[in-house]
Amino acid sequence: MPKGHFFAEIEITDPEICRHYMPLAEAAVAAYGRRYIVRGGDMRVLEGYRTVRRAVILEFDSPEQVEAFYLSPQYQEALALRLQSSTGHAYLLTGNNTSE
């Protein structure tokens, strides 16, 4: 079964509100059996044009688990704060590590 990945590109516009988002998001992520692949800033664009300052990639056991996490009441509470404090994009990616 293919893994599911949550990928977000974020530009924080209000660090004070975002500070309240982080613990709520971390609790929601932990509740759904995640594994952080990437979490942080200092992105460097190698191709194309982007101004995003932060990226997060989470790995889940399945695409369905990504959707369950994203739509969960826990994450929706956190998401409301993220949407107030940042701009960006979030994606559901499906696939396995090619070495598996």
C-alpha positions as YAML, in Angstrom:
chain: A
units: angstrom
residues:
- id: 1
  name: MET
  ca: [0.00, 0.00, 0.00]
- id: 2
  name: PRO
  ca: [1.42, 3.43, -0.87]
- id: 3
  name: LYS
  ca: [2.35, 5.83, 1.89]
- id: 4
  name: GLY
  ca: [0.68, 9.21, 2.23]
- id: 5
  name: HIS
  ca: [2.60, 12.42, 2.67]
- id: 6
  name: PHE
  ca: [1.41, 15.82, 3.84]
- id: 7
  name: PHE
  ca: [3.49, 18.58, 2.25]
- id: 8
  name: ALA
  ca: [3.04, 22.24, 3.16]
- id: 9
  name: GLU
  ca: [4.81, 25.38, 2.01]
- id: 10
  name: ILE
  ca: [4.24, 28.18, 4.48]
- id: 11
  name: GLU
  ca: [5.04, 31.88, 4.76]
- id: 12
  name: ILE
  ca: [4.40, 33.03, 8.33]
- id: 13
  name: THR
  ca: [2.77, 36.47, 8.40]
- id: 14
  name: ASP
  ca: [1.91, 36.68, 12.12]
- id: 15
  name: PRO
  ca: [4.43, 34.90, 14.36]
- id: 16
  name: GLU
  ca: [2.41, 35.59, 17.53]
- id: 17
  name: ILE
  ca: [-0.67, 33.72, 16.29]
- id: 18
  name: CYS
  ca: [1.51, 31.03, 14.73]
- id: 19
  name: ARG
  ca: [3.12, 30.42, 18.13]
- id: 20
  name: HIS
  ca: [-0.29, 29.15, 19.33]
- id: 21
  name: TYR
  ca: [-0.69, 26.97, 16.23]
- id: 22
  name: MET
  ca: [2.44, 24.88, 16.78]
- id: 23
  name: PRO
  ca: [1.46, 22.91, 19.93]
- id: 24
  name: LEU
  ca: [-2.03, 22.23, 18.58]
- id: 25
  name: ALA
  ca: [-0.65, 21.01, 15.26]
- id: 26
  name: GLU
  ca: [1.97, 18.84, 16.95]
- id: 27
  name: ALA
  ca: [-0.69, 17.16, 19.11]
- id: 28
  name: ALA
  ca: [-2.86, 16.47, 16.05]
- id: 29
  name: VAL
  ca: [0.09, 15.09, 14.10]
- id: 30
  name: ALA
  ca: [1.11, 12.80, 16.98]
- id: 31
  name: ALA
  ca: [-2.44, 11.46, 17.27]
- id: 32
  name: TYR
  ca: [-2.34, 10.19, 13.67]
- id: 33
  name: GLY
  ca: [0.93, 8.25, 13.69]
- id: 34
  name: ARG
  ca: [3.04, 10.64, 11.70]
- id: 35
  name: ARG
  ca: [6.74, 10.79, 10.95]
- id: 36
  name: TYR
  ca: [8.33, 14.16, 10.22]
- id: 37
  name: ILE
  ca: [10.48, 14.02, 7.10]
- id: 38
  name: VAL
  ca: [11.19, 17.77, 6.93]
- id: 39
  name: ARG
  ca: [10.23, 20.51, 9.32]
- id: 40
  name: GLY
  ca: [11.74, 23.91, 9.08]
- id: 41
  name: GLY
  ca: [12.84, 26.88, 7.12]
- id: 42
  name: ASP
  ca: [15.92, 27.83, 5.20]
- id: 43
  name: MET
  ca: [14.58, 26.56, 1.88]
- id: 44
  name: ARG
  ca: [16.65, 27.16, -1.22]
- id: 45
  name: VAL
  ca: [14.93, 27.13, -4.60]
- id: 46
  name: LEU
  ca: [16.79, 25.09, -7.19]
- id: 47
  name: GLU
  ca: [14.24, 25.46, -9.99]
- id: 48
  name: GLY
  ca: [11.45, 27.91, -10.67]
- id: 49
  name: TYR
  ca: [10.45, 30.86, -8.51]
- id: 50
  name: ARG
  ca: [9.15, 30.57, -4.94]
- id: 51
  name: THR
  ca: [9.22, 32.90, -1.97]
- id: 52
  name: VAL
  ca: [8.15, 30.32, 0.61]
- id: 53
  name: ARG
  ca: [10.18, 30.40, 3.82]
- id: 54
  name: ARG
  ca: [9.11, 27.16, 5.54]
- id: 55
  name: ALA
  ca: [8.29, 23.61, 4.49]
- id: 56
  name: VAL
  ca: [6.85, 20.64, 6.34]
- id: 57
  name: ILE
  ca: [6.67, 17.07, 5.05]
- id: 58
  name: LEU
  ca: [4.96, 14.39, 7.13]
- id: 59
  name: GLU
  ca: [4.79, 10.71, 6.27]
- id: 60
  name: PHE
  ca: [1.74, 8.59, 7.13]
- id: 61
  name: ASP
  ca: [1.00, 4.92, 6.53]
- id: 62
  name: SER
  ca: [-1.56, 5.73, 3.82]
- id: 63
  name: PRO
  ca: [-3.13, 8.62, 1.89]
- id: 64
  name: GLU
  ca: [-6.33, 7.97, 3.85]
- id: 65
  name: GLN
  ca: [-4.47, 8.62, 7.08]
- id: 66
  name: VAL
  ca: [-3.31, 12.00, 5.74]
- id: 67
  name: GLU
  ca: [-6.92, 12.91, 5.02]
- id: 68
  name: ALA
  ca: [-8.05, 11.68, 8.44]
- id: 69
  name: PHE
  ca: [-5.36, 13.82, 10.09]
- id: 70
  name: TYR
  ca: [-6.11, 16.89, 7.98]
- id: 71
  name: LEU
  ca: [-9.88, 16.70, 8.49]
- id: 72
  name: SER
  ca: [-9.70, 15.79, 12.20]
- id: 73
  name: PRO
  ca: [-11.25, 18.21, 14.69]
- id: 74
  name: GLN
  ca: [-7.82, 18.47, 16.35]
- id: 75
  name: TYR
  ca: [-6.06, 19.66, 13.22]
- id: 76
  name: GLN
  ca: [-8.96, 21.82, 12.06]
- id: 77
  name: GLU
  ca: [-8.63, 23.79, 15.32]
- id: 78
  name: ALA
  ca: [-4.91, 24.26, 14.63]
- id: 79
  name: LEU
  ca: [-5.51, 25.01, 10.95]
- id: 80
  name: ALA
  ca: [-7.79, 27.92, 11.80]
- id: 81
  name: LEU
  ca: [-4.83, 29.55, 13.55]
- id: 82
  name: ARG
  ca: [-2.42, 28.72, 10.74]
- id: 83
  name: LEU
  ca: [-4.71, 30.28, 8.16]
- id: 84
  name: GLN
  ca: [-4.84, 33.46, 10.28]
- id: 85
  name: SER
  ca: [-1.07, 33.58, 10.67]
- id: 86
  name: SER
  ca: [0.34, 32.47, 7.34]
- id: 87
  name: THR
  ca: [-0.09, 32.02, 3.63]
- id: 88
  name: GLY
  ca: [0.88, 28.96, 1.68]
- id: 89
  name: HIS
  ca: [-0.17, 25.68, 0.16]
- id: 90
  name: ALA
  ca: [-0.76, 22.17, 1.49]
- id: 91
  name: TYR
  ca: [-0.73, 18.98, -0.55]
- id: 92
  name: LEU
  ca: [-1.46, 15.29, -0.15]
- id: 93
  name: LEU
  ca: [1.22, 13.26, -1.94]
- id: 94
  name: THR
  ca: [0.86, 9.53, -2.54]
- id: 95
  name: GLY
  ca: [3.74, 7.15, -3.10]
- id: 96
  name: ASN
  ca: [6.53, 5.13, -1.55]
- id: 97
  name: ASN
  ca: [10.19, 5.67, -1.05]
- id: 98
  name: THR
  ca: [11.73, 4.21, -4.21]
- id: 99
  name: SER
  ca: [14.21, 2.19, -2.15]
- id: 100
  name: GLU
  ca: [11.40, 0.25, -0.41]
...
